[in-house]
Amino acid sequence: MSFREHLQGLCKNVDGAVGCALMATDGIEVETHLEEEGGQPDLRSLLIEYATLFRGAAEASRTHGAGEVSELSIATDQMLTVARMVSPEYFMVVALRPDGNFGKARYLLRLLAPKLRTEL
């Protein structure tokens, strides 16, 4: 199964998902699936910017002895995002409408991350 197929399946199985991506922690997009291209906000660019936040949180956590970051979520009035580490260099992120099924997104990310780790 390709990365794109994994991402499409994730979005299909989470109510309210608008897109998901597999990204390197340096912000380079490996693969992205958007339910609707050209929507607002510019989801591709936003997820790339969120990589900076993920990298910063991971560095701060290590520096202060809190351990490795495994998951990070960001909620705004227009979107919920949840990201999960796949490996030390890669993470997956799912973007949802505010009424989306956040718990199911977290659950499916947790199940999918080890599968993608073996495929990287």
PyMOL commands that set and color helices and strands:
alter all, ss='L'
color gray80, all
select helices_A, chain A and resi 3-12+43-63+102-119
alter helices_A, ss='H'
color red, helices_A
select strands_A, chain A and resi 17-24+29-34+71-75+80-87+90-96
alter strands_A, ss='S'
color yellow, strands_A
deselect
rebuild
show_as cartoon
